[in-house]
């Protein structure tokens, strides 16, 4: 993030989890010459087969588009055409960190710092501590109810397990991405390596 503008805290990620299969389907529908709104309309029209036809369908698809629209065309092509499941998980975790300032800060300020300090356990309370610190100076976060905060924590931890960032018993995993993906990120957006435990020694430049 540059100093010209600060990304606001959006906390709408409390939908499902990583949504890997559905996200790949939506990415496959997207055409470089068309807008993401057009992709969303196509997905809503039945293009994504793995989502149930329920009232939450639109919300889930909007959430997927919000995340994967942060990927550039090369990253999207790799996600759909070449990435194995591990790299797909990594790209979708990256997309979520790009879309949500709080998730990125949790990845870089909590997970990264614990990893380099050899504190590999990730207690649930670590979410609450960071949330409280950020809410002290952000009215939007301060206004979130304890019930919603607990839901956000639950979904984020689920997402991290599905992305292989942490284990089922909440221990931080050393990230593995393919040499091709690591080289792509290192060349194009090296600061993004910081959201993957162990890939960036200094946490990158945020």
MIROLUM-589610 format. One record per residue (C-alpha): x, y, z; residue in three letters; residue number from 1. Coordinates in steps of 0.5 Angstrom, whole numbers. Each point is the difference from the previous one (the first is absolute). Example, Ala and Ser with C-alpha at 12.3 -4.5 7.8 and 13.67 -1.06 7.14 Angstrom:
2
<rec><east>25</east><north>-9</north><up>16</up><res>ala</res><n>1</n></rec>
<rec><east>2</east><north>7</north><up>-2</up><res>ser</res><n>2</n></rec>
//
This chain:
206
<rec><east>0</east><north>0</north><up>0</up><res>unk</res><n>1</n></rec>
<rec><east>3</east><north>7</north><up>-2</up><res>unk</res><n>2</n></rec>
<rec><east>-1</east><north>6</north><up>5</up><res>unk</res><n>3</n></rec>
<rec><east>-5</east><north>3</north><up>-5</up><res>unk</res><n>4</n></rec>
<rec><east>-6</east><north>-4</north><up>2</up><res>unk</res><n>5</n></rec>
<rec><east>-1</east><north>-4</north><up>6</up><res>unk</res><n>6</n></rec>
<rec><east>-5</east><north>-6</north><up>-2</up><res>unk</res><n>7</n></rec>
<rec><east>-6</east><north>0</north><up>5</up><res>unk</res><n>8</n></rec>
<rec><east>-2</east><north>-6</north><up>4</up><res>unk</res><n>9</n></rec>
<rec><east>-5</east><north>-4</north><up>-3</up><res>unk</res><n>10</n></rec>
<rec><east>-2</east><north>-6</north><up>4</up><res>unk</res><n>11</n></rec>
<rec><east>-5</east><north>-4</north><up>-5</up><res>unk</res><n>12</n></rec>
<rec><east>4</east><north>-6</north><up>0</up><res>unk</res><n>13</n></rec>
<rec><east>-4</east><north>-4</north><up>4</up><res>unk</res><n>14</n></rec>
<rec><east>-3</east><north>-4</north><up>-5</up><res>unk</res><n>15</n></rec>
<rec><east>2</east><north>-7</north><up>-1</up><res>unk</res><n>16</n></rec>
<rec><east>7</east><north>-1</north><up>0</up><res>unk</res><n>17</n></rec>
<rec><east>6</east><north>0</north><up>-5</up><res>unk</res><n>18</n></rec>
<rec><east>-5</east><north>-2</north><up>-5</up><res>unk</res><n>19</n></rec>
<rec><east>5</east><north>-3</north><up>-5</up><res>unk</res><n>20</n></rec>
<rec><east>-4</east><north>-4</north><up>-5</up><res>unk</res><n>21</n></rec>
<rec><east>-5</east><north>5</north><up>-1</up><res>unk</res><n>22</n></rec>
<rec><east>5</east><north>6</north><up>0</up><res>unk</res><n>23</n></rec>
<rec><east>4</east><north>-4</north><up>-6</up><res>unk</res><n>24</n></rec>
<rec><east>-7</east><north>-1</north><up>-3</up><res>unk</res><n>25</n></rec>
<rec><east>-1</east><north>7</north><up>0</up><res>unk</res><n>26</n></rec>
<rec><east>7</east><north>2</north><up>-2</up><res>unk</res><n>27</n></rec>
<rec><east>-1</east><north>-5</north><up>-6</up><res>unk</res><n>28</n></rec>
<rec><east>-6</east><north>4</north><up>-2</up><res>unk</res><n>29</n></rec>
<rec><east>3</east><north>7</north><up>0</up><res>unk</res><n>30</n></rec>
<rec><east>2</east><north>3</north><up>-7</up><res>unk</res><n>31</n></rec>
<rec><east>6</east><north>5</north><up>0</up><res>unk</res><n>32</n></rec>
<rec><east>-4</east><north>4</north><up>-5</up><res>unk</res><n>33</n></rec>
<rec><east>-6</east><north>1</north><up>5</up><res>unk</res><n>34</n></rec>
<rec><east>-1</east><north>3</north><up>7</up><res>unk</res><n>35</n></rec>
<rec><east>-1</east><north>-4</north><up>6</up><res>unk</res><n>36</n></rec>
<rec><east>-7</east><north>2</north><up>1</up><res>unk</res><n>37</n></rec>
<rec><east>-1</east><north>-4</north><up>-7</up><res>unk</res><n>38</n></rec>
<rec><east>3</east><north>-6</north><up>3</up><res>unk</res><n>39</n></rec>
<rec><east>-4</east><north>1</north><up>6</up><res>unk</res><n>40</n></rec>
<rec><east>-7</east><north>0</north><up>-4</up><res>unk</res><n>41</n></rec>
<rec><east>3</east><north>-6</north><up>-4</up><res>unk</res><n>42</n></rec>
<rec><east>1</east><north>-4</north><up>7</up><res>unk</res><n>43</n></rec>
<rec><east>-7</east><north>2</north><up>2</up><res>unk</res><n>44</n></rec>
<rec><east>-3</east><north>-3</north><up>-6</up><res>unk</res><n>45</n></rec>
<rec><east>2</east><north>-7</north><up>2</up><res>unk</res><n>46</n></rec>
<rec><east>8</east><north>0</north><up>-2</up><res>unk</res><n>47</n></rec>
<rec><east>2</east><north>-2</north><up>6</up><res>unk</res><n>48</n></rec>
<rec><east>-3</east><north>-7</north><up>1</up><res>unk</res><n>49</n></rec>
<rec><east>3</east><north>-2</north><up>7</up><res>unk</res><n>50</n></rec>
<rec><east>-4</east><north>6</north><up>4</up><res>unk</res><n>51</n></rec>
<rec><east>-7</east><north>-2</north><up>2</up><res>unk</res><n>52</n></rec>
<rec><east>-6</east><north>4</north><up>-3</up><res>unk</res><n>53</n></rec>
<rec><east>-1</east><north>4</north><up>7</up><res>unk</res><n>54</n></rec>
<rec><east>-1</east><north>7</north><up>2</up><res>unk</res><n>55</n></rec>
<rec><east>7</east><north>0</north><up>2</up><res>unk</res><n>56</n></rec>
<rec><east>3</east><north>-1</north><up>-7</up><res>unk</res><n>57</n></rec>
<rec><east>0</east><north>7</north><up>-2</up><res>unk</res><n>58</n></rec>
<rec><east>4</east><north>2</north><up>7</up><res>unk</res><n>59</n></rec>
<rec><east>5</east><north>-6</north><up>-1</up><res>unk</res><n>60</n></rec>
<rec><east>1</east><north>2</north><up>-7</up><res>unk</res><n>61</n></rec>
<rec><east>1</east><north>7</north><up>1</up><res>unk</res><n>62</n></rec>
<rec><east>5</east><north>-2</north><up>5</up><res>unk</res><n>63</n></rec>
<rec><east>4</east><north>-5</north><up>-4</up><res>unk</res><n>64</n></rec>
<rec><east>0</east><north>6</north><up>-6</up><res>unk</res><n>65</n></rec>
<rec><east>3</east><north>5</north><up>6</up><res>unk</res><n>66</n></rec>
<rec><east>5</east><north>-5</north><up>1</up><res>unk</res><n>67</n></rec>
<rec><east>3</east><north>-2</north><up>-7</up><res>unk</res><n>68</n></rec>
<rec><east>-1</east><north>6</north><up>-3</up><res>unk</res><n>69</n></rec>
<rec><east>6</east><north>2</north><up>4</up><res>unk</res><n>70</n></rec>
<rec><east>4</east><north>-5</north><up>-4</up><res>unk</res><n>71</n></rec>
<rec><east>3</east><north>3</north><up>-7</up><res>unk</res><n>72</n></rec>
<rec><east>-1</east><north>-4</north><up>-6</up><res>unk</res><n>73</n></rec>
<rec><east>7</east><north>-4</north><up>0</up><res>unk</res><n>74</n></rec>
<rec><east>-2</east><north>-2</north><up>7</up><res>unk</res><n>75</n></rec>
<rec><east>-7</east><north>-2</north><up>-2</up><res>unk</res><n>76</n></rec>
<rec><east>2</east><north>-4</north><up>-6</up><res>unk</res><n>77</n></rec>
<rec><east>5</east><north>-4</north><up>4</up><res>unk</res><n>78</n></rec>
<rec><east>-6</east><north>-1</north><up>5</up><res>unk</res><n>79</n></rec>
<rec><east>-4</east><north>-3</north><up>-5</up><res>unk</res><n>80</n></rec>
<rec><east>4</east><north>-3</north><up>-5</up><res>unk</res><n>81</n></rec>
<rec><east>7</east><north>-3</north><up>4</up><res>unk</res><n>82</n></rec>
<rec><east>0</east><north>1</north><up>7</up><res>unk</res><n>83</n></rec>
<rec><east>-1</east><north>-7</north><up>4</up><res>unk</res><n>84</n></rec>
<rec><east>-5</east><north>0</north><up>6</up><res>unk</res><n>85</n></rec>
<rec><east>6</east><north>3</north><up>5</up><res>unk</res><n>86</n></rec>
<rec><east>1</east><north>6</north><up>-4</up><res>unk</res><n>87</n></rec>
<rec><east>-7</east><north>1</north><up>-1</up><res>unk</res><n>88</n></rec>
<rec><east>-1</east><north>0</north><up>7</up><res>unk</res><n>89</n></rec>
<rec><east>6</east><north>5</north><up>1</up><res>unk</res><n>90</n></rec>
<rec><east>-3</east><north>5</north><up>-6</up><res>unk</res><n>91</n></rec>
<rec><east>-6</east><north>0</north><up>4</up><res>unk</res><n>92</n></rec>
<rec><east>3</east><north>1</north><up>6</up><res>unk</res><n>93</n></rec>
<rec><east>4</east><north>6</north><up>-3</up><res>unk</res><n>94</n></rec>
<rec><east>-7</east><north>3</north><up>-3</up><res>unk</res><n>95</n></rec>
<rec><east>-3</east><north>0</north><up>6</up><res>unk</res><n>96</n></rec>
<rec><east>6</east><north>4</north><up>4</up><res>unk</res><n>97</n></rec>
<rec><east>0</east><north>5</north><up>-6</up><res>unk</res><n>98</n></rec>
<rec><east>-8</east><north>1</north><up>1</up><res>unk</res><n>99</n></rec>
<rec><east>0</east><north>0</north><up>7</up><res>unk</res><n>100</n></rec>
<rec><east>5</east><north>5</north><up>4</up><res>unk</res><n>101</n></rec>
<rec><east>-2</east><north>-4</north><up>6</up><res>unk</res><n>102</n></rec>
<rec><east>2</east><north>-6</north><up>-2</up><res>unk</res><n>103</n></rec>
<rec><east>6</east><north>2</north><up>-3</up><res>unk</res><n>104</n></rec>
<rec><east>2</east><north>3</north><up>6</up><res>unk</res><n>105</n></rec>
<rec><east>-1</east><north>-6</north><up>4</up><res>unk</res><n>106</n></rec>
<rec><east>4</east><north>-4</north><up>-5</up><res>unk</res><n>107</n></rec>
<rec><east>6</east><north>5</north><up>1</up><res>unk</res><n>108</n></rec>
<rec><east>-1</east><north>3</north><up>7</up><res>unk</res><n>109</n></rec>
<rec><east>-2</east><north>-6</north><up>3</up><res>unk</res><n>110</n></rec>
<rec><east>2</east><north>-7</north><up>-4</up><res>unk</res><n>111</n></rec>
<rec><east>6</east><north>3</north><up>-3</up><res>unk</res><n>112</n></rec>
<rec><east>3</east><north>2</north><up>7</up><res>unk</res><n>113</n></rec>
<rec><east>-2</east><north>-6</north><up>4</up><res>unk</res><n>114</n></rec>
<rec><east>3</east><north>-4</north><up>-6</up><res>unk</res><n>115</n></rec>
<rec><east>7</east><north>3</north><up>0</up><res>unk</res><n>116</n></rec>
<rec><east>0</east><north>0</north><up>8</up><res>unk</res><n>117</n></rec>
<rec><east>-1</east><north>-7</north><up>0</up><res>unk</res><n>118</n></rec>
<rec><east>-7</east><north>0</north><up>3</up><res>unk</res><n>119</n></rec>
<rec><east>-4</east><north>-5</north><up>-4</up><res>unk</res><n>120</n></rec>
<rec><east>-6</east><north>0</north><up>4</up><res>unk</res><n>121</n></rec>
<rec><east>-6</east><north>5</north><up>-3</up><res>unk</res><n>122</n></rec>
<rec><east>-5</east><north>1</north><up>6</up><res>unk</res><n>123</n></rec>
<rec><east>-6</east><north>2</north><up>-2</up><res>unk</res><n>124</n></rec>
<rec><east>1</east><north>6</north><up>5</up><res>unk</res><n>125</n></rec>
<rec><east>5</east><north>3</north><up>-5</up><res>unk</res><n>126</n></rec>
<rec><east>-6</east><north>2</north><up>-4</up><res>unk</res><n>127</n></rec>
<rec><east>-3</east><north>4</north><up>6</up><res>unk</res><n>128</n></rec>
<rec><east>6</east><north>3</north><up>2</up><res>unk</res><n>129</n></rec>
<rec><east>2</east><north>3</north><up>-7</up><res>unk</res><n>130</n></rec>
<rec><east>-8</east><north>2</north><up>-1</up><res>unk</res><n>131</n></rec>
<rec><east>0</east><north>4</north><up>6</up><res>unk</res><n>132</n></rec>
<rec><east>6</east><north>3</north><up>-2</up><res>unk</res><n>133</n></rec>
<rec><east>-2</east><north>2</north><up>-6</up><res>unk</res><n>134</n></rec>
<rec><east>-7</east><north>2</north><up>2</up><res>unk</res><n>135</n></rec>
<rec><east>3</east><north>5</north><up>5</up><res>unk</res><n>136</n></rec>
<rec><east>1</east><north>5</north><up>-6</up><res>unk</res><n>137</n></rec>
<rec><east>-5</east><north>-2</north><up>-5</up><res>unk</res><n>138</n></rec>
<rec><east>-8</east><north>1</north><up>1</up><res>unk</res><n>139</n></rec>
<rec><east>-2</east><north>-5</north><up>-5</up><res>unk</res><n>140</n></rec>
<rec><east>4</east><north>-6</north><up>4</up><res>unk</res><n>141</n></rec>
<rec><east>-2</east><north>3</north><up>7</up><res>unk</res><n>142</n></rec>
<rec><east>-8</east><north>0</north><up>-2</up><res>unk</res><n>143</n></rec>
<rec><east>1</east><north>-8</north><up>-2</up><res>unk</res><n>144</n></rec>
<rec><east>-4</east><north>-4</north><up>5</up><res>unk</res><n>145</n></rec>
<rec><east>3</east><north>-6</north><up>4</up><res>unk</res><n>146</n></rec>
<rec><east>-4</east><north>-5</north><up>-3</up><res>unk</res><n>147</n></rec>
<rec><east>2</east><north>3</north><up>-7</up><res>unk</res><n>148</n></rec>
<rec><east>7</east><north>0</north><up>2</up><res>unk</res><n>149</n></rec>
<rec><east>0</east><north>-7</north><up>2</up><res>unk</res><n>150</n></rec>
<rec><east>-3</east><north>-2</north><up>-6</up><res>unk</res><n>151</n></rec>
<rec><east>5</east><north>3</north><up>-4</up><res>unk</res><n>152</n></rec>
<rec><east>6</east><north>-3</north><up>4</up><res>unk</res><n>153</n></rec>
<rec><east>-4</east><north>-7</north><up>-1</up><res>unk</res><n>154</n></rec>
<rec><east>0</east><north>1</north><up>-8</up><res>unk</res><n>155</n></rec>
<rec><east>7</east><north>3</north><up>0</up><res>unk</res><n>156</n></rec>
<rec><east>3</east><north>-6</north><up>4</up><res>unk</res><n>157</n></rec>
<rec><east>-4</east><north>-5</north><up>-5</up><res>unk</res><n>158</n></rec>
<rec><east>3</east><north>4</north><up>-6</up><res>unk</res><n>159</n></rec>
<rec><east>7</east><north>-1</north><up>3</up><res>unk</res><n>160</n></rec>
<rec><east>-1</east><north>-7</north><up>1</up><res>unk</res><n>161</n></rec>
<rec><east>-3</east><north>-1</north><up>-7</up><res>unk</res><n>162</n></rec>
<rec><east>6</east><north>4</north><up>-3</up><res>unk</res><n>163</n></rec>
<rec><east>5</east><north>-4</north><up>4</up><res>unk</res><n>164</n></rec>
<rec><east>3</east><north>6</north><up>4</up><res>unk</res><n>165</n></rec>
<rec><east>-2</east><north>-4</north><up>6</up><res>unk</res><n>166</n></rec>
<rec><east>-1</east><north>-7</north><up>2</up><res>unk</res><n>167</n></rec>
<rec><east>-7</east><north>-3</north><up>3</up><res>unk</res><n>168</n></rec>
<rec><east>3</east><north>2</north><up>7</up><res>unk</res><n>169</n></rec>
<rec><east>2</east><north>7</north><up>-1</up><res>unk</res><n>170</n></rec>
<rec><east>7</east><north>-1</north><up>-1</up><res>unk</res><n>171</n></rec>
<rec><east>4</east><north>5</north><up>-6</up><res>unk</res><n>172</n></rec>
<rec><east>2</east><north>-4</north><up>-6</up><res>unk</res><n>173</n></rec>
<rec><east>7</east><north>2</north><up>-4</up><res>unk</res><n>174</n></rec>
<rec><east>-3</east><north>2</north><up>-6</up><res>unk</res><n>175</n></rec>
<rec><east>1</east><north>-4</north><up>-7</up><res>unk</res><n>176</n></rec>
<rec><east>-1</east><north>3</north><up>-7</up><res>unk</res><n>177</n></rec>
<rec><east>3</east><north>-3</north><up>-6</up><res>unk</res><n>178</n></rec>
<rec><east>6</east><north>4</north><up>-3</up><res>unk</res><n>179</n></rec>
<rec><east>-4</east><north>2</north><up>-5</up><res>unk</res><n>180</n></rec>
<rec><east>-5</east><north>4</north><up>4</up><res>unk</res><n>181</n></rec>
<rec><east>5</east><north>2</north><up>5</up><res>unk</res><n>182</n></rec>
<rec><east>4</east><north>3</north><up>-6</up><res>unk</res><n>183</n></rec>
<rec><east>-6</east><north>4</north><up>-3</up><res>unk</res><n>184</n></rec>
<rec><east>-1</east><north>3</north><up>7</up><res>unk</res><n>185</n></rec>
<rec><east>7</east><north>2</north><up>2</up><res>unk</res><n>186</n></rec>
<rec><east>1</east><north>3</north><up>-7</up><res>unk</res><n>187</n></rec>
<rec><east>-7</east><north>4</north><up>0</up><res>unk</res><n>188</n></rec>
<rec><east>-2</east><north>1</north><up>7</up><res>unk</res><n>189</n></rec>
<rec><east>5</east><north>-2</north><up>5</up><res>unk</res><n>190</n></rec>
<rec><east>-4</east><north>3</north><up>6</up><res>unk</res><n>191</n></rec>
<rec><east>-5</east><north>-5</north><up>-1</up><res>unk</res><n>192</n></rec>
<rec><east>5</east><north>-6</north><up>2</up><res>unk</res><n>193</n></rec>
<rec><east>-1</east><north>3</north><up>7</up><res>unk</res><n>194</n></rec>
<rec><east>-7</east><north>-3</north><up>0</up><res>unk</res><n>195</n></rec>
<rec><east>3</east><north>-7</north><up>0</up><res>unk</res><n>196</n></rec>
<rec><east>4</east><north>-3</north><up>6</up><res>unk</res><n>197</n></rec>
<rec><east>7</east><north>-1</north><up>-1</up><res>unk</res><n>198</n></rec>
<rec><east>0</east><north>3</north><up>-7</up><res>unk</res><n>199</n></rec>
<rec><east>2</east><north>7</north><up>2</up><res>unk</res><n>200</n></rec>
<rec><east>6</east><north>1</north><up>5</up><res>unk</res><n>201</n></rec>
<rec><east>-2</east><north>7</north><up>1</up><res>unk</res><n>202</n></rec>
<rec><east>-7</east><north>0</north><up>-1</up><res>unk</res><n>203</n></rec>
<rec><east>1</east><north>4</north><up>-6</up><res>unk</res><n>204</n></rec>
<rec><east>-2</east><north>8</north><up>-1</up><res>unk</res><n>205</n></rec>
<rec><east>-7</east><north>1</north><up>2</up><res>unk</res><n>206</n></rec>
//
